[in-house]
Amino acid sequence: MVVWLLGISGSGKSTLAKEIKKYFDGRNKKSFIIDGDLVRDFFERDLGYTKKDRIENIKRIILASYVLEQNGIIPIVANISPFEFLREFARKKLKNYIEIYLKKDMNNVKNKDFVYNSKNVVGKDIEFEEPKKPDLVLYTDKLSIEDSLKKIIEIINEKNTRR
């Protein structure tokens, strides 16, 4: 299983990834959070934030997720993931891919997240392509962390019982 959280910067991906990790830890299930910045740091920030560089970074994340999944560790990905073709690729390559779209109004994050003052920002300079087939959409403007986590756990359990 791979739990993939996507959405614009400031939508709550890292916060929810940590909560999902605690959930798995409490059930003695091995999991690991893969954050886009973790991958960038590992490769000594050899990629920038252009569309081309973002595509390359996401491909690295998909590979890391695949390796972890193959070794019985649940990857919890927290990444903007703005491109539908890469989400389709992940869905094809990863065994039990659970796509969770954290939808947040751009106006609610623009003034709070310093990232939106930069260049090559997804949602501002680079298009964020709405997911076509997410397993779950969470409106993080309206839901608490606890309510969001509850819905994520429900979809994880639902997907696991279908396998």
C-alpha positions as CSV (number, residue, x, y, z in Angstrom):
1,M,0.0,0.0,0.0
2,V,1.1,3.6,-0.8
3,V,-0.8,6.5,0.8
4,W,-0.2,9.5,-1.5
5,L,-1.3,12.9,-0.2
6,L,-1.3,15.7,-2.8
7,G,-2.5,19.3,-3.0
8,I,-1.1,22.8,-3.1
9,S,1.4,24.1,-0.7
10,G,-0.2,24.8,2.6
11,S,-3.0,22.2,2.2
12,G,-1.9,20.1,5.2
13,K,0.0,17.2,3.5
14,S,2.9,17.1,6.0
15,T,0.6,17.5,9.0
16,L,-1.6,14.6,7.9
17,A,1.3,12.5,6.9
18,K,2.6,12.7,10.4
19,E,-0.8,11.7,11.8
20,I,-1.1,8.7,9.4
21,K,2.4,7.6,10.5
22,K,1.3,7.7,14.2
23,Y,-1.7,5.6,13.2
24,F,0.4,3.0,11.5
25,D,3.0,3.0,14.3
26,G,0.2,2.3,16.8
27,R,-0.7,-0.8,14.8
28,N,2.9,-2.0,14.5
29,K,2.9,-1.4,10.7
30,K,6.1,-0.2,9.2
31,S,5.7,3.1,7.4
32,F,7.9,5.9,6.2
33,I,7.0,9.5,5.2
34,I,8.4,10.6,1.9
35,D,8.3,14.4,1.5
36,G,9.3,16.2,-1.6
37,D,11.9,18.2,0.4
38,L,13.3,15.1,1.9
39,V,14.1,13.8,-1.6
40,R,15.5,17.2,-2.7
41,D,17.7,17.3,0.4
42,F,19.0,13.7,-0.2
43,F,20.1,14.7,-3.7
44,E,21.7,17.9,-2.3
45,R,19.1,20.1,-4.0
46,D,20.3,19.3,-7.5
47,L,16.8,20.1,-8.8
48,G,15.0,23.4,-8.7
49,Y,11.3,24.1,-8.9
50,T,10.7,24.4,-12.7
51,K,8.1,22.2,-14.2
52,K,10.8,19.9,-15.6
53,D,12.6,19.7,-12.2
54,R,9.3,19.0,-10.4
55,I,8.6,16.1,-12.8
56,E,12.0,14.6,-12.1
57,N,11.6,14.9,-8.3
58,I,8.2,13.2,-8.5
59,K,9.7,10.3,-10.5
60,R,12.2,9.9,-7.7
61,I,9.4,9.8,-5.2
62,I,7.5,7.2,-7.2
63,L,10.6,5.0,-7.3
64,A,11.3,5.4,-3.6
65,S,7.6,4.5,-2.9
66,Y,7.9,1.4,-5.1
67,V,11.1,0.2,-3.3
68,L,9.5,0.7,0.1
69,E,6.3,-1.0,-0.9
70,Q,8.2,-4.0,-2.3
71,N,9.9,-4.3,1.1
72,G,6.7,-4.3,3.2
73,I,7.0,-0.7,4.3
74,I,4.0,1.6,3.7
75,P,5.1,4.9,2.0
76,I,3.2,7.9,3.1
77,V,3.9,10.5,0.4
78,A,3.4,14.2,1.1
79,N,3.9,16.0,-2.2
80,I,2.2,18.6,-4.3
81,S,2.1,16.2,-7.3
82,P,0.5,18.7,-9.7
83,F,0.7,16.6,-12.8
84,E,-2.0,14.0,-13.7
85,F,0.2,12.0,-16.0
86,L,2.6,11.2,-13.1
87,R,-0.3,10.3,-10.8
88,E,-1.5,7.9,-13.5
89,F,2.1,6.5,-13.7
90,A,2.2,6.0,-10.0
91,R,-1.3,4.3,-10.0
92,K,0.1,1.9,-12.7
93,K,3.4,1.1,-11.0
94,L,2.4,1.0,-7.4
95,K,0.5,-2.1,-6.1
96,N,-2.1,-0.5,-3.8
97,Y,-2.0,3.3,-4.6
98,I,-4.4,5.4,-2.5
99,E,-4.6,8.9,-3.8
100,I,-5.9,11.5,-1.3
101,Y,-6.4,15.0,-2.6
102,L,-6.2,17.7,0.0
103,K,-8.2,20.5,-1.6
104,K,-7.7,24.0,-0.2
105,D,-8.7,27.4,-1.5
106,M,-5.7,29.1,-2.9
107,N,-6.9,32.4,-1.3
108,N,-6.7,30.8,2.1
109,V,-3.0,29.9,1.8
110,K,-1.5,32.6,-0.4
111,N,-1.2,35.1,2.4
112,K,-0.1,32.5,5.0
113,D,2.5,30.5,3.2
114,F,5.8,32.3,2.3
115,V,6.2,29.9,-0.7
116,Y,3.7,31.9,-2.6
117,N,6.2,34.8,-2.8
118,S,8.6,32.7,-4.8
119,K,8.8,31.9,-8.5
120,N,7.7,28.6,-10.1
121,V,5.0,28.1,-7.5
122,V,2.4,25.4,-8.3
123,G,-1.0,27.0,-8.4
124,K,0.5,30.4,-9.3
125,D,3.1,30.0,-12.0
126,I,2.7,26.3,-12.7
127,E,-0.7,24.8,-13.2
128,F,-2.0,22.4,-10.6
129,E,-4.0,19.8,-12.6
130,E,-7.0,18.7,-10.6
131,P,-6.9,15.0,-9.9
132,K,-9.2,12.9,-12.2
133,K,-9.5,9.8,-10.0
134,P,-8.6,10.5,-6.4
135,D,-9.7,7.9,-3.9
136,L,-10.6,10.6,-1.5
137,V,-11.0,14.4,-1.6
138,L,-10.7,16.3,1.7
139,Y,-11.6,20.0,1.9
140,T,-9.0,20.9,4.4
141,D,-10.4,24.5,4.7
142,K,-13.5,22.9,6.3
143,L,-12.3,19.8,8.0
144,S,-10.2,19.5,11.2
145,I,-7.1,17.4,11.3
146,E,-8.9,14.8,13.4
147,D,-11.9,14.6,10.9
148,S,-9.5,14.4,7.9
149,L,-7.5,11.6,9.6
150,K,-10.7,9.7,10.3
151,K,-11.7,9.8,6.6
152,I,-8.2,8.8,5.6
153,I,-8.3,5.8,7.9
154,E,-11.7,4.8,6.6
155,I,-10.4,4.8,2.9
156,I,-7.3,2.9,3.9
157,N,-9.3,0.2,5.7
158,E,-11.9,0.1,2.8
159,K,-9.1,-0.3,0.2
160,N,-7.4,-3.0,2.2
161,T,-10.6,-5.1,2.7
162,R,-11.2,-5.0,-1.1
163,R,-7.8,-6.5,-1.9
